[in-house]
Amino acid sequence: MPPKAPKEDKPTAVFGTKRKAAESADKPLKKPKGDFPAHKESKDEERYDIIDREFYPPEMTNARCAQYNNNEIPRPIELLDNALRETADEREHTEVHHAVVHWFKCDLRTKDNKALHLASEKAKAHGVPLLCIYIVSPQDFKAHVTSAVRVDFILRTLEVLRQDLARLDIPLYVETVEIRKNIPSRIFELCEKWGASHLFANKEYEVDELRREARMVREGLRKGIALSVEPDTCVVAPGELKSGAGTQYSVYSPWFRAWMSYLHTHPHHLDLYPPPASNPPSTRNDHKELFETPIPQAPTNKSLSDEERKRFSSLWPPGEEEANERLAKFLQHRVEAYKDKRNFPAANATAVVSLHLAAGTLSARTAVASARNANTTKKLDGGHPGIAGWISEVAWRDFYKHVLAHWPFICMNKSYKPEYTNIEWRYDTEQFEAWSQGRTGFPFIDAGMRQLNHTGYMHNRARMAVASFLAKDLLIDWRMGERYFMEHLIDGDFASNNGGWGFSASSGVDPQPYFRIFNPILQSERFDPDGEYIRKWVPELEDVKGKAIHDPFNRGGKVKGGYPEPMVVHKESRDRALQRYKEGLGRDTA
């Protein structure tokens, strides 16, 4: 059932505000109190492509971030929630005309899709067809640093989705809109053309999307179109969990306990939504052109070479059936070893469904429910340790989206703790290039980067190690690495990627900068003890024997092919990083 609107005319309690609901999406943000600017000079950030000024302003000031933290200006999620709440009655009583439309975004599946299910129910109840749309936005792909490999996966998935829907006589119309600000007006134009007065979509938690949909909810009603934006991306929606003090959790462990407790108390949140009902057969004739419209090619700014398309198609088959099959095989054959082997990149012990969670070919709810159902208990933290451990890892995805919703400035190139922006970063382009190409001289680091560049994917343990190396050993601005990941990952998800980099660079929640400095050689020895992962991705070291594989130049290993010597001495880099953090923060603690 659709969520009931809160009785109180204020944002959800966890956001901790008492602002009037009148602070809505179609009104400008409040001016900052005092005489400080909202943005600061950010020459390095612009020079090194951390901030894309084609779409975004300069870096936000720490004082502006404090306004969000002090509830002095509305968070984007509050703008959308207020818009939905204030228009709930009018939208509910908007007459259904000739069709109902579902707008696909990051939910490219027919099963367990809340907004799609509600759209289908609305259409079925009124005897009208369900029509589906997806908008390809080259500017959105550029602004959000969506990788070419992910765009390719999305487009291949759309073709599969189009075929799945067509079997239900439901058309999927995909159109390219070149200018991102024209997306809302184009969607409303299509709804008017098709005689649709109800539009459904699932909620995304990035700032641009929240603000856009907040405006669209109100603008749609002025055009006679009711837009419903449903919480479906997370198992537990942001705003549902709060600490004993009534605030948003910023540390994972207590948040995870609250998340589990919530699901144990509200088990229906793990009930899955059925796929949409079939359309009337007449839909194929009435909307013939929609069924015949092909999936467009990738935008020129996100195109792949023929060799890359072939390689990635072989590595990453598209579609929700592939996603569910991959999940089922993991739960049947590999989950038992997950707890003990998940940190070993060579072990093939993980589910590798992150790309499907990012594209929405698999819902997080389905992932958790399937794991629970494969267990010996309904308790999410009980039963088989491999299953319980995997559920706790999937929950990180929810956690980082909750963080993003409450601290939206992390979507604006700021650290979770804004004062961490004061750390003096380096912008050595030669060292960054060596890191990005897997030529640091540290085999485990180089293996991870080469896996990423060749496959569009990197094992999570390697992600933590290479991120720590860039930020701590090289002291290069972690945001350059965050961007590089998004430019190359097939599973690039802003909240998870930002959260991971915040963890490793000690710029995010629970930062621990003086303890969390990974030794790249120890990481290699611990998580790739036999060097299997290294030898696969760094062929220059394939003849190195035994433990020398982890540090070949200092252990007499036989190196070939011009493999470089280590670019830094880790102990010296560690000492330098500690000093730089202390200077930037002005203190010896996080």
Secondary structure as UniProt FT lines:
FT   HELIX           13..15
FT   TURN            21..22
FT   TURN            25..26
FT   HELIX           43..47
FT   TURN            48..49
FT   TURN            53..55
FT   HELIX           62..69
FT   TURN            70..71
FT   HELIX           76..86
FT   HELIX           88..92
FT   STRAND          99..104
FT   HELIX           114..126
FT   STRAND          130..136
FT   HELIX           138..143
FT   TURN            144..145
FT   HELIX           148..166
FT   TURN            167..169
FT   STRAND          172..176
FT   HELIX           180..182
FT   HELIX           183..194
FT   STRAND          196..202
FT   HELIX           207..222
FT   TURN            223..224
FT   STRAND          226..230
FT   TURN            238..239
FT   TURN            244..245
FT   HELIX           252..265
FT   HELIX           267..270
FT   TURN            281..282
FT   HELIX           283..286
FT   HELIX           288..292
FT   HELIX           300..302
FT   HELIX           306..315
FT   HELIX           320..329
FT   HELIX           330..334
FT   HELIX           335..337
FT   HELIX           338..341
FT   TURN            342..343
FT   HELIX           345..347
FT   HELIX           354..359
FT   HELIX           364..374
FT   TURN            380..381
FT   HELIX           385..406
FT   HELIX           408..412
FT   HELIX           418..422
FT   HELIX           429..436
FT   TURN            437..438
FT   HELIX           443..455
FT   HELIX           460..468
FT   HELIX           469..473
FT   HELIX           478..488
FT   TURN            490..491
FT   HELIX           494..505
FT   TURN            513..515
FT   HELIX           520..527
FT   TURN            529..530
FT   HELIX           532..537
FT   HELIX           539..541
FT   TURN            542..543
FT   HELIX           546..550
FT   TURN            552..556
FT   TURN            561..562
FT   HELIX           570..585
//
